[in-house]
Amino acid sequence: MFLPMVLLYGMRQVDQEDELNIQYMRIYFATCMSITLLVWLYVRSKVLSTPNDTVLSVSEADLKPANPLGDALGVKSEDTEKKPMSVTEYDLSKVKEKLNQIAMQTVIVTGIHYQWQVAMPLVISSTMAVIGLMDDQLIKLYILGTTEEQDETLKRPFKAPKSPFADLMASAAPEDTEKLDDPSAIESKKDK
């Protein structure tokens, strides 16, 4: 929780204009992102090597990453149709999602660094990516060896993490978020 603030403070103590420091930050970024990629490729190989044909009932909303702003505004997913999927297929879809996140993060941070010559995102994003591995359900299952019986959060389909935006919006104006569920309330606001 406090790690980003500690990193920001630590990065302010480093001369980010020095070419040698920038080179070290680039190496650090490449190393951390490579480690993260290799860990997810290892998890993928573990998923494929331990097939589990147990059938889950999964909706499309269970497969998509959570939309933090949608949760905060009270927008509900309309697709509640459940379809059968094996545990292996589900886990592979989650691994694919993580690999896509790594690719997008690498492209975006690299683009920011080269376009605006900002070095701080190199260190912060890569450090947070590596630390984020420790809290992931698939890492706990396939690498750390935790079972679903030991940790209730590892039961598939995984519950989306609670959005901090949703908590903030709910405490700020609970009556407004309830109105978002009612389409007539939204239409009446448009008419005004």
GUBAKOL-543541 format. One record per atom (N, C-alpha, C): residue in three letters; x, y, z. Coordinates in nm, 3 decimals. Layout:
# residues N
NODE  res       c1       c2       c3
NODE  ALA        X        Y        Z
...
END
This chain:
# residues 192
NODE  res       c1       c2       c3
NODE  MET    0.082   -0.120    0.000
NODE  MET    0.000    0.000    0.000
NODE  MET    0.087    0.126    0.000
NODE  PHE    0.188    0.126    0.084
NODE  PHE    0.274    0.243    0.093
NODE  PHE    0.392    0.235   -0.003
NODE  LEU    0.408    0.122   -0.069
NODE  LEU    0.523    0.103   -0.156
NODE  LEU    0.535    0.209   -0.267
NODE  PRO    0.426    0.243   -0.338
NODE  PRO    0.441    0.346   -0.441
NODE  PRO    0.492    0.480   -0.385
NODE  MET    0.446    0.515   -0.266
NODE  MET    0.492    0.642   -0.207
NODE  MET    0.640    0.634   -0.169
NODE  VAL    0.681    0.518   -0.117
NODE  VAL    0.821    0.499   -0.081
NODE  VAL    0.907    0.503   -0.208
NODE  LEU    0.859    0.439   -0.314
NODE  LEU    0.933    0.442   -0.441
NODE  LEU    0.944    0.584   -0.496
NODE  LEU    0.834    0.659   -0.490
NODE  LEU    0.838    0.797   -0.537
NODE  LEU    0.940    0.879   -0.459
NODE  TYR    0.939    0.862   -0.327
NODE  TYR    1.035    0.935   -0.244
NODE  TYR    1.178    0.893   -0.278
NODE  GLY    1.200    0.763   -0.292
NODE  GLY    1.334    0.714   -0.325
NODE  GLY    1.381    0.762   -0.462
NODE  MET    1.288    0.767   -0.557
NODE  MET    1.324    0.811   -0.692
NODE  MET    1.359    0.960   -0.694
NODE  ARG    1.303    1.037   -0.604
NODE  ARG    1.337    1.180   -0.598
NODE  ARG    1.480    1.201   -0.549
NODE  GLN    1.535    1.101   -0.480
NODE  GLN    1.672    1.112   -0.431
NODE  GLN    1.774    1.075   -0.538
NODE  VAL    1.728    1.019   -0.648
NODE  VAL    1.816    0.975   -0.757
NODE  VAL    1.815    1.081   -0.867
NODE  ASP    1.931    1.111   -0.919
NODE  ASP    1.942    1.206   -1.031
NODE  ASP    1.888    1.138   -1.157
NODE  GLN    1.769    1.179   -1.199
NODE  GLN    1.705    1.116   -1.314
NODE  GLN    1.748    1.178   -1.446
NODE  GLU    1.839    1.272   -1.441
NODE  GLU    1.892    1.333   -1.562
NODE  GLU    2.025    1.268   -1.603
NODE  ASP    2.088    1.200   -1.507
NODE  ASP    2.216    1.135   -1.532
NODE  ASP    2.195    1.016   -1.627
NODE  GLU    2.271    1.015   -1.735
NODE  GLU    2.255    0.911   -1.838
NODE  GLU    2.284    0.772   -1.784
NODE  LEU    2.379    0.760   -1.692
NODE  LEU    2.412    0.630   -1.634
NODE  LEU    2.296    0.579   -1.548
NODE  ASN    2.234    0.666   -1.469
NODE  ASN    2.118    0.627   -1.389
NODE  ASN    2.000    0.586   -1.476
NODE  ILE    1.979    0.658   -1.585
NODE  ILE    1.871    0.623   -1.677
NODE  ILE    1.897    0.485   -1.737
NODE  GLN    2.022    0.458   -1.770
NODE  GLN    2.056    0.326   -1.824
NODE  GLN    2.028    0.216   -1.722
NODE  TYR    2.062    0.240   -1.595
NODE  TYR    2.032    0.142   -1.490
NODE  TYR    1.882    0.121   -1.475
NODE  MET    1.805    0.228   -1.484
NODE  MET    1.660    0.217   -1.473
NODE  MET    1.602    0.137   -1.589
NODE  ARG    1.656    0.155   -1.708
NODE  ARG    1.611    0.078   -1.823
NODE  ARG    1.643   -0.071   -1.805
NODE  ILE    1.761   -0.099   -1.755
NODE  ILE    1.800   -0.239   -1.730
NODE  ILE    1.709   -0.299   -1.623
NODE  TYR    1.682   -0.223   -1.517
NODE  TYR    1.593   -0.269   -1.411
NODE  TYR    1.454   -0.300   -1.465
NODE  PHE    1.402   -0.210   -1.548
NODE  PHE    1.270   -0.229   -1.609
NODE  PHE    1.268   -0.356   -1.693
NODE  ALA    1.367   -0.371   -1.780
NODE  ALA    1.373   -0.489   -1.867
NODE  ALA    1.385   -0.617   -1.786
NODE  THR    1.464   -0.613   -1.680
NODE  THR    1.482   -0.732   -1.596
NODE  THR    1.353   -0.769   -1.524
NODE  CYS    1.289   -0.671   -1.462
NODE  CYS    1.164   -0.698   -1.388
NODE  CYS    1.054   -0.748   -1.481
NODE  MET    1.039   -0.685   -1.596
NODE  MET    0.934   -0.727   -1.688
NODE  MET    0.965   -0.865   -1.746
NODE  SER    1.093   -0.895   -1.768
NODE  SER    1.131   -1.029   -1.815
NODE  SER    1.101   -1.134   -1.709
NODE  ILE    1.131   -1.102   -1.584
NODE  ILE    1.101   -1.196   -1.474
NODE  ILE    0.950   -1.220   -1.467
NODE  THR    0.873   -1.114   -1.476
NODE  THR    0.728   -1.127   -1.470
NODE  THR    0.677   -1.212   -1.586
NODE  LEU    0.728   -1.187   -1.705
NODE  LEU    0.689   -1.265   -1.822
NODE  LEU    0.726   -1.413   -1.805
NODE  LEU    0.846   -1.440   -1.757
NODE  LEU    0.890   -1.578   -1.738
NODE  LEU    0.806   -1.650   -1.631
NODE  VAL    0.769   -1.579   -1.527
NODE  VAL    0.685   -1.640   -1.423
NODE  VAL    0.550   -1.679   -1.482
NODE  TRP    0.491   -1.591   -1.564
NODE  TRP    0.361   -1.624   -1.623
NODE  TRP    0.372   -1.734   -1.727
NODE  LEU    0.481   -1.740   -1.800
NODE  LEU    0.500   -1.851   -1.893
NODE  LEU    0.518   -1.983   -1.818
NODE  TYR    0.583   -1.977   -1.702
NODE  TYR    0.598   -2.096   -1.618
NODE  TYR    0.461   -2.141   -1.565
NODE  VAL    0.379   -2.046   -1.521
NODE  VAL    0.245   -2.079   -1.473
NODE  VAL    0.165   -2.142   -1.586
NODE  ARG    0.178   -2.088   -1.707
NODE  ARG    0.108   -2.144   -1.823
NODE  ARG    0.150   -2.289   -1.846
NODE  SER    0.280   -2.316   -1.836
NODE  SER    0.327   -2.454   -1.856
NODE  SER    0.276   -2.545   -1.745
NODE  LYS    0.266   -2.495   -1.621
NODE  LYS    0.211   -2.574   -1.511
NODE  LYS    0.063   -2.604   -1.533
NODE  VAL   -0.011   -2.506   -1.583
NODE  VAL   -0.153   -2.525   -1.611
NODE  VAL   -0.170   -2.634   -1.717
NODE  LEU   -0.088   -2.626   -1.823
NODE  LEU   -0.098   -2.724   -1.931
NODE  LEU   -0.052   -2.863   -1.888
NODE  SER    0.042   -2.870   -1.796
NODE  SER    0.095   -3.000   -1.754
NODE  SER    0.008   -3.069   -1.648
NODE  THR   -0.082   -2.995   -1.586
NODE  THR   -0.172   -3.054   -1.486
NODE  THR   -0.317   -3.029   -1.528
NODE  PRO   -0.365   -3.103   -1.629
NODE  PRO   -0.502   -3.079   -1.676
NODE  PRO   -0.605   -3.111   -1.569
NODE  ASN   -0.705   -3.025   -1.560
NODE  ASN   -0.814   -3.042   -1.465
NODE  ASN   -0.944   -3.026   -1.543
NODE  ASP   -1.015   -3.136   -1.561
NODE  ASP   -1.137   -3.135   -1.643
NODE  ASP   -1.263   -3.105   -1.563
NODE  THR   -1.247   -3.061   -1.439
NODE  THR   -1.363   -3.021   -1.360
NODE  THR   -1.434   -2.906   -1.432
NODE  VAL   -1.564   -2.919   -1.446
NODE  VAL   -1.640   -2.820   -1.523
NODE  VAL   -1.691   -2.710   -1.430
NODE  LEU   -1.665   -2.586   -1.472
NODE  LEU   -1.714   -2.468   -1.401
NODE  LEU   -1.828   -2.406   -1.480
NODE  SER   -1.913   -2.334   -1.413
NODE  SER   -2.017   -2.256   -1.479
NODE  SER   -1.971   -2.111   -1.474
NODE  VAL   -1.931   -2.057   -1.590
NODE  VAL   -1.866   -1.926   -1.595
NODE  VAL   -1.944   -1.834   -1.688
NODE  SER   -1.967   -1.711   -1.642
NODE  SER   -2.030   -1.610   -1.728
NODE  SER   -1.921   -1.528   -1.796
NODE  GLU   -1.961   -1.451   -1.894
NODE  GLU   -1.866   -1.366   -1.966
NODE  GLU   -1.805   -1.261   -1.873
NODE  ALA   -1.881   -1.216   -1.774
NODE  ALA   -1.831   -1.118   -1.678
NODE  ALA   -1.720   -1.177   -1.591
NODE  ASP   -1.723   -1.310   -1.567
NODE  ASP   -1.618   -1.375   -1.489
NODE  ASP   -1.487   -1.379   -1.566
NODE  LEU   -1.494   -1.376   -1.697
NODE  LEU   -1.373   -1.387   -1.779
NODE  LEU   -1.308   -1.253   -1.808
NODE  LYS   -1.387   -1.146   -1.800
NODE  LYS   -1.332   -1.013   -1.830
NODE  LYS   -1.272   -0.952   -1.704
NODE  PRO   -1.169   -0.868   -1.721
NODE  PRO   -1.118   -0.795   -1.605
NODE  PRO   -1.225   -0.698   -1.554
NODE  ALA   -1.220   -0.673   -1.425
NODE  ALA   -1.319   -0.583   -1.364
NODE  ALA   -1.302   -0.441   -1.417
NODE  ASN   -1.413   -0.372   -1.434
NODE  ASN   -1.413   -0.232   -1.476
NODE  ASN   -1.430   -0.146   -1.352
NODE  PRO   -1.320   -0.086   -1.301
NODE  PRO   -1.332   -0.012   -1.175
NODE  PRO   -1.426    0.107   -1.183
NODE  LEU   -1.430    0.176   -1.294
NODE  LEU   -1.521    0.290   -1.304
NODE  LEU   -1.665    0.245   -1.320
NODE  GLY   -1.686    0.133   -1.389
NODE  GLY   -1.821    0.079   -1.401
NODE  GLY   -1.875    0.037   -1.267
NODE  ASP   -1.790   -0.024   -1.185
NODE  ASP   -1.831   -0.063   -1.050
NODE  ASP   -1.864    0.060   -0.966
NODE  ALA   -1.781    0.163   -0.980
NODE  ALA   -1.800    0.284   -0.900
NODE  ALA   -1.930    0.355   -0.937
NODE  LEU   -1.967    0.350   -1.063
NODE  LEU   -2.087    0.418   -1.108
NODE  LEU   -2.211    0.330   -1.100
NODE  GLY   -2.193    0.205   -1.058
NODE  GLY   -2.307    0.116   -1.040
NODE  GLY   -2.356    0.053   -1.169
NODE  VAL   -2.274    0.052   -1.274
NODE  VAL   -2.313   -0.009   -1.400
NODE  VAL   -2.297   -0.160   -1.387
NODE  LYS   -2.404   -0.232   -1.410
NODE  LYS   -2.403   -0.377   -1.397
NODE  LYS   -2.379   -0.441   -1.534
NODE  SER   -2.308   -0.553   -1.533
NODE  SER   -2.288   -0.628   -1.656
NODE  SER   -2.419   -0.696   -1.693
NODE  GLU   -2.457   -0.687   -1.820
NODE  GLU   -2.585   -0.742   -1.863
NODE  GLU   -2.572   -0.889   -1.901
NODE  ASP   -2.452   -0.938   -1.927
NODE  ASP   -2.433   -1.075   -1.970
NODE  ASP   -2.418   -1.166   -1.849
NODE  THR   -2.525   -1.234   -1.813
NODE  THR   -2.521   -1.324   -1.698
NODE  THR   -2.535   -1.469   -1.740
NODE  GLU   -2.536   -1.495   -1.870
NODE  GLU   -2.549   -1.632   -1.920
NODE  GLU   -2.424   -1.711   -1.883
NODE  LYS   -2.445   -1.822   -1.816
NODE  LYS   -2.334   -1.908   -1.774
NODE  LYS   -2.308   -2.012   -1.881
NODE  LYS   -2.180   -2.042   -1.901
NODE  LYS   -2.145   -2.147   -1.996
NODE  LYS   -2.043   -2.239   -1.930
NODE  PRO   -2.043   -2.366   -1.968
NODE  PRO   -1.950   -2.460   -1.907
NODE  PRO   -1.807   -2.439   -1.959
NODE  MET   -1.711   -2.454   -1.868
NODE  MET   -1.570   -2.438   -1.903
NODE  MET   -1.489   -2.520   -1.804
NODE  SER   -1.388   -2.587   -1.854
NODE  SER   -1.304   -2.665   -1.763
NODE  SER   -1.213   -2.572   -1.684
NODE  VAL   -1.162   -2.621   -1.572
NODE  VAL   -1.072   -2.543   -1.488
NODE  VAL   -0.946   -2.506   -1.567
NODE  THR   -0.897   -2.599   -1.648
NODE  THR   -0.777   -2.572   -1.729
NODE  THR   -0.803   -2.459   -1.827
NODE  GLU   -0.918   -2.463   -1.896
NODE  GLU   -0.951   -2.356   -1.990
NODE  GLU   -0.964   -2.221   -1.918
NODE  TYR   -1.026   -2.223   -1.801
NODE  TYR   -1.043   -2.100   -1.724
NODE  TYR   -0.908   -2.044   -1.683
NODE  ASP   -0.821   -2.130   -1.629
NODE  ASP   -0.689   -2.085   -1.586
NODE  ASP   -0.607   -2.033   -1.704
NODE  LEU   -0.616   -2.100   -1.819
NODE  LEU   -0.544   -2.053   -1.937
NODE  LEU   -0.596   -1.916   -1.983
NODE  SER   -0.726   -1.893   -1.970
NODE  SER   -0.780   -1.762   -2.008
NODE  SER   -0.727   -1.653   -1.914
NODE  LYS   -0.712   -1.686   -1.786
NODE  LYS   -0.658   -1.590   -1.690
NODE  LYS   -0.510   -1.564   -1.716
NODE  VAL   -0.435   -1.667   -1.752
NODE  VAL   -0.293   -1.650   -1.785
NODE  VAL   -0.279   -1.562   -1.910
NODE  LYS   -0.363   -1.586   -2.009
NODE  LYS   -0.360   -1.504   -2.131
NODE  LYS   -0.389   -1.358   -2.098
NODE  GLU   -0.484   -1.335   -2.008
NODE  GLU   -0.516   -1.199   -1.965
NODE  GLU   -0.394   -1.133   -1.900
NODE  LYS   -0.321   -1.207   -1.817
NODE  LYS   -0.202   -1.153   -1.751
NODE  LYS   -0.091   -1.125   -1.852
NODE  LEU   -0.074   -1.213   -1.948
NODE  LEU    0.029   -1.190   -2.051
NODE  LEU   -0.004   -1.066   -2.134
NODE  ASN   -0.132   -1.046   -2.164
NODE  ASN   -0.173   -0.924   -2.236
NODE  ASN   -0.146   -0.800   -2.152
NODE  GLN   -0.169   -0.808   -2.021
NODE  GLN   -0.142   -0.695   -1.933
NODE  GLN    0.007   -0.661   -1.933
NODE  ILE    0.092   -0.762   -1.930
NODE  ILE    0.237   -0.739   -1.932
NODE  ILE    0.277   -0.670   -2.062
NODE  ALA    0.223   -0.718   -2.173
NODE  ALA    0.257   -0.658   -2.302
NODE  ALA    0.211   -0.513   -2.309
NODE  MET    0.088   -0.486   -2.266
NODE  MET    0.036   -0.349   -2.269
NODE  MET    0.116   -0.258   -2.177
NODE  GLN    0.148   -0.307   -2.057
NODE  GLN    0.225   -0.226   -1.962
NODE  GLN    0.362   -0.193   -2.020
NODE  THR    0.426   -0.291   -2.081
NODE  THR    0.558   -0.268   -2.139
NODE  THR    0.553   -0.166   -2.251
NODE  VAL    0.454   -0.179   -2.339
NODE  VAL    0.442   -0.085   -2.451
NODE  VAL    0.413    0.056   -2.401
NODE  ILE    0.320    0.070   -2.308
NODE  ILE    0.280    0.203   -2.260
NODE  ILE    0.395    0.270   -2.184
NODE  VAL    0.458    0.199   -2.092
NODE  VAL    0.566    0.260   -2.013
NODE  VAL    0.686    0.293   -2.102
NODE  THR    0.718    0.205   -2.195
NODE  THR    0.828    0.233   -2.287
NODE  THR    0.796    0.354   -2.373
NODE  GLY    0.672    0.363   -2.420
NODE  GLY    0.632    0.479   -2.500
NODE  GLY    0.639    0.608   -2.421
NODE  ILE    0.593    0.607   -2.298
NODE  ILE    0.601    0.726   -2.212
NODE  ILE    0.746    0.766   -2.191
NODE  HIS    0.831    0.666   -2.165
NODE  HIS    0.972    0.696   -2.140
NODE  HIS    1.040    0.759   -2.261
NODE  TYR    1.018    0.702   -2.377
NODE  TYR    1.087    0.755   -2.495
NODE  TYR    1.024    0.882   -2.549
NODE  GLN    0.893    0.898   -2.533
NODE  GLN    0.829    1.019   -2.584
NODE  GLN    0.859    1.140   -2.497
NODE  TRP    0.849    1.125   -2.364
NODE  TRP    0.863    1.239   -2.274
NODE  TRP    0.989    1.235   -2.189
NODE  GLN    1.075    1.138   -2.211
NODE  GLN    1.203    1.126   -2.139
NODE  GLN    1.183    1.120   -1.987
NODE  VAL    1.078    1.050   -1.942
NODE  VAL    1.049    1.034   -1.801
NODE  VAL    1.097    0.895   -1.759
NODE  ALA    1.178    0.889   -1.653
NODE  ALA    1.236    0.762   -1.611
NODE  ALA    1.161    0.697   -1.494
NODE  MET    1.089    0.775   -1.417
NODE  MET    1.024    0.723   -1.297
NODE  MET    0.928    0.606   -1.325
NODE  PRO    0.845    0.610   -1.430
NODE  PRO    0.755    0.496   -1.454
NODE  PRO    0.828    0.365   -1.480
NODE  LEU    0.951    0.372   -1.529
NODE  LEU    1.027    0.249   -1.552
NODE  LEU    1.043    0.171   -1.422
NODE  VAL    1.080    0.239   -1.317
NODE  VAL    1.107    0.174   -1.189
NODE  VAL    0.977    0.139   -1.117
NODE  ILE    0.884    0.232   -1.112
NODE  ILE    0.762    0.211   -1.034
NODE  ILE    0.677    0.101   -1.094
NODE  SER    0.651    0.106   -1.224
NODE  SER    0.562    0.006   -1.284
NODE  SER    0.622   -0.134   -1.281
NODE  SER    0.751   -0.145   -1.304
NODE  SER    0.812   -0.278   -1.304
NODE  SER    0.818   -0.336   -1.163
NODE  THR    0.844   -0.253   -1.063
NODE  THR    0.846   -0.300   -0.925
NODE  THR    0.707   -0.346   -0.882
NODE  MET    0.606   -0.268   -0.917
NODE  MET    0.469   -0.305   -0.882
NODE  MET    0.425   -0.432   -0.954
NODE  ALA    0.473   -0.454   -1.076
NODE  ALA    0.439   -0.577   -1.149
NODE  ALA    0.495   -0.700   -1.079
NODE  VAL    0.619   -0.690   -1.032
NODE  VAL    0.680   -0.804   -0.964
NODE  VAL    0.612   -0.827   -0.829
NODE  ILE    0.582   -0.722   -0.755
NODE  ILE    0.518   -0.736   -0.625
NODE  ILE    0.375   -0.788   -0.642
NODE  GLY    0.309   -0.749   -0.750
NODE  GLY    0.174   -0.796   -0.777
NODE  GLY    0.165   -0.946   -0.799
NODE  LEU    0.276   -1.008   -0.833
NODE  LEU    0.276   -1.153   -0.851
NODE  LEU    0.241   -1.226   -0.721
NODE  MET    0.282   -1.171   -0.609
NODE  MET    0.262   -1.238   -0.480
NODE  MET    0.114   -1.252   -0.443
NODE  ASP    0.030   -1.161   -0.492
NODE  ASP   -0.111   -1.162   -0.455
NODE  ASP   -0.200   -1.233   -0.556
NODE  ASP   -0.144   -1.280   -0.666
NODE  ASP   -0.226   -1.339   -0.771
NODE  ASP   -0.271   -1.480   -0.735
NODE  GLN   -0.397   -1.512   -0.767
NODE  GLN   -0.453   -1.642   -0.733
NODE  GLN   -0.382   -1.757   -0.803
NODE  LEU   -0.350   -1.741   -0.932
NODE  LEU   -0.285   -1.850   -1.005
NODE  LEU   -0.144   -1.875   -0.955
NODE  ILE   -0.075   -1.771   -0.914
NODE  ILE    0.059   -1.788   -0.857
NODE  ILE    0.047   -1.868   -0.727
NODE  LYS   -0.052   -1.833   -0.645
NODE  LYS   -0.072   -1.905   -0.519
NODE  LYS   -0.103   -2.053   -0.545
NODE  LEU   -0.185   -2.079   -0.648
NODE  LEU   -0.224   -2.216   -0.677
NODE  LEU   -0.111   -2.300   -0.737
NODE  TYR   -0.045   -2.246   -0.841
NODE  TYR    0.048   -2.326   -0.919
NODE  TYR    0.194   -2.317   -0.875
NODE  ILE    0.233   -2.209   -0.811
NODE  ILE    0.373   -2.195   -0.769
NODE  ILE    0.387   -2.213   -0.619
NODE  LEU    0.304   -2.145   -0.542
NODE  LEU    0.315   -2.153   -0.395
NODE  LEU    0.248   -2.278   -0.338
NODE  GLY    0.165   -2.345   -0.418
NODE  GLY    0.105   -2.471   -0.376
NODE  GLY   -0.011   -2.457   -0.279
NODE  THR   -0.070   -2.340   -0.268
NODE  THR   -0.186   -2.321   -0.181
NODE  THR   -0.308   -2.386   -0.247
NODE  THR   -0.391   -2.449   -0.169
NODE  THR   -0.511   -2.513   -0.223
NODE  THR   -0.634   -2.428   -0.199
NODE  GLU   -0.741   -2.462   -0.268
NODE  GLU   -0.868   -2.389   -0.250
NODE  GLU   -0.922   -2.406   -0.110
NODE  GLU   -0.892   -2.519   -0.048
NODE  GLU   -0.938   -2.544    0.089
NODE  GLU   -0.864   -2.455    0.189
NODE  GLN   -0.739   -2.425    0.161
NODE  GLN   -0.659   -2.342    0.251
NODE  GLN   -0.694   -2.194    0.239
NODE  ASP   -0.731   -2.151    0.119
NODE  ASP   -0.759   -2.010    0.095
NODE  ASP   -0.888   -1.999    0.013
NODE  GLU   -0.991   -1.945    0.073
NODE  GLU   -1.123   -1.937    0.010
NODE  GLU   -1.123   -1.848   -0.115
NODE  THR   -1.029   -1.754   -0.126
NODE  THR   -1.025   -1.665   -0.243
NODE  THR   -0.975   -1.736   -0.369
NODE  LEU   -0.927   -1.859   -0.355
NODE  LEU   -0.874   -1.933   -0.469
NODE  LEU   -0.981   -2.018   -0.537
NODE  LYS   -1.104   -2.010   -0.490
NODE  LYS   -1.213   -2.087   -0.549
NODE  LYS   -1.249   -2.026   -0.685
NODE  ARG   -1.254   -2.111   -0.786
NODE  ARG   -1.284   -2.064   -0.921
NODE  ARG   -1.434   -2.062   -0.944
NODE  PRO   -1.487   -1.972   -1.023
NODE  PRO   -1.421   -1.858   -1.086
NODE  PRO   -1.384   -1.754   -0.980
NODE  PHE   -1.268   -1.695   -1.002
NODE  PHE   -1.214   -1.599   -0.905
NODE  PHE   -1.304   -1.477   -0.897
NODE  LYS   -1.321   -1.428   -0.777
NODE  LYS   -1.397   -1.305   -0.757
NODE  LYS   -1.309   -1.187   -0.798
NODE  ALA   -1.368   -1.092   -0.865
NODE  ALA   -1.294   -0.972   -0.904
NODE  ALA   -1.261   -0.894   -0.777
NODE  PRO   -1.141   -0.835   -0.771
NODE  PRO   -1.108   -0.756   -0.652
NODE  PRO   -1.203   -0.637   -0.640
NODE  LYS   -1.236   -0.605   -0.518
NODE  LYS   -1.326   -0.492   -0.493
NODE  LYS   -1.258   -0.363   -0.534
NODE  SER   -1.330   -0.282   -0.606
NODE  SER   -1.277   -0.157   -0.656
NODE  SER   -1.275   -0.051   -0.547
NODE  PRO   -1.162    0.018   -0.529
NODE  PRO   -1.161    0.128   -0.433
NODE  PRO   -1.250    0.243   -0.477
NODE  PHE   -1.271    0.256   -0.608
NODE  PHE   -1.360    0.361   -0.658
NODE  PHE   -1.504    0.334   -0.615
NODE  ALA   -1.545    0.207   -0.615
NODE  ALA   -1.681    0.173   -0.576
NODE  ALA   -1.705    0.209   -0.431
NODE  ASP   -1.608    0.181   -0.344
NODE  ASP   -1.622    0.216   -0.202
NODE  ASP   -1.631    0.367   -0.185
NODE  LEU   -1.549    0.439   -0.259
NODE  LEU   -1.548    0.584   -0.250
NODE  LEU   -1.682    0.643   -0.295
NODE  MET   -1.733    0.592   -0.407
NODE  MET   -1.859    0.643   -0.459
NODE  MET   -1.976    0.606   -0.367
NODE  ALA   -1.972    0.487   -0.311
NODE  ALA   -2.082    0.443   -0.225
NODE  ALA   -2.088    0.526   -0.097
NODE  SER   -1.974    0.560   -0.043
NODE  SER   -1.974    0.641    0.079
NODE  SER   -2.006    0.787    0.051
NODE  ALA   -1.977    0.834   -0.069
NODE  ALA   -2.000    0.974   -0.103
NODE  ALA   -2.149    1.002   -0.126
NODE  ALA   -2.212    0.919   -0.207
NODE  ALA   -2.352    0.944   -0.240
NODE  ALA   -2.424    0.812   -0.267
NODE  PRO   -2.463    0.739   -0.163
NODE  PRO   -2.526    0.609   -0.185
NODE  PRO   -2.661    0.618   -0.258
NODE  GLU   -2.735    0.727   -0.241
NODE  GLU   -2.863    0.737   -0.308
NODE  GLU   -2.846    0.755   -0.459
NODE  ASP   -2.738    0.821   -0.504
NODE  ASP   -2.716    0.840   -0.647
NODE  ASP   -2.679    0.709   -0.715
NODE  THR   -2.601    0.623   -0.649
NODE  THR   -2.561    0.497   -0.711
NODE  THR   -2.679    0.402   -0.721
NODE  GLU   -2.775    0.411   -0.628
NODE  GLU   -2.893    0.327   -0.636
NODE  GLU   -2.978    0.368   -0.756
NODE  LYS   -2.982    0.497   -0.787
NODE  LYS   -3.062    0.546   -0.899
NODE  LYS   -3.007    0.499   -1.033
NODE  LEU   -2.879    0.466   -1.040
NODE  LEU   -2.821    0.423   -1.166
NODE  LEU   -2.875    0.287   -1.210
NODE  ASP   -2.925    0.208   -1.116
NODE  ASP   -2.982    0.079   -1.150
NODE  ASP   -3.119    0.095   -1.216
NODE  ASP   -3.184    0.210   -1.195
NODE  ASP   -3.318    0.235   -1.248
NODE  ASP   -3.306    0.317   -1.377
NODE  PRO   -3.336    0.256   -1.494
NODE  PRO   -3.324    0.330   -1.621
NODE  PRO   -3.412    0.453   -1.628
NODE  SER   -3.528    0.451   -1.562
NODE  SER   -3.616    0.568   -1.568
NODE  SER   -3.554    0.687   -1.497
NODE  ALA   -3.474    0.662   -1.392
NODE  ALA   -3.406    0.772   -1.321
NODE  ALA   -3.302    0.837   -1.410
NODE  ILE   -3.235    0.755   -1.490
NODE  ILE   -3.134    0.809   -1.581
NODE  ILE   -3.202    0.890   -1.690
NODE  GLU   -3.314    0.842   -1.742
NODE  GLU   -3.386    0.915   -1.847
NODE  GLU   -3.437    1.049   -1.793
NODE  SER   -3.485    1.051   -1.670
NODE  SER   -3.537    1.176   -1.615
NODE  SER   -3.426    1.279   -1.596
NODE  LYS   -3.304    1.232   -1.566
NODE  LYS   -3.192    1.326   -1.554
NODE  LYS   -3.156    1.385   -1.689
NODE  LYS   -3.169    1.303   -1.797
NODE  LYS   -3.136    1.352   -1.931
NODE  LYS   -3.236    1.459   -1.974
NODE  ASP   -3.362    1.442   -1.936
NODE  ASP   -3.465    1.538   -1.975
NODE  ASP   -3.446    1.673   -1.912
NODE  LYS   -3.381    1.679   -1.796
NODE  LYS   -3.362    1.807   -1.726
NODE  LYS   -3.259    1.889   -1.787
END
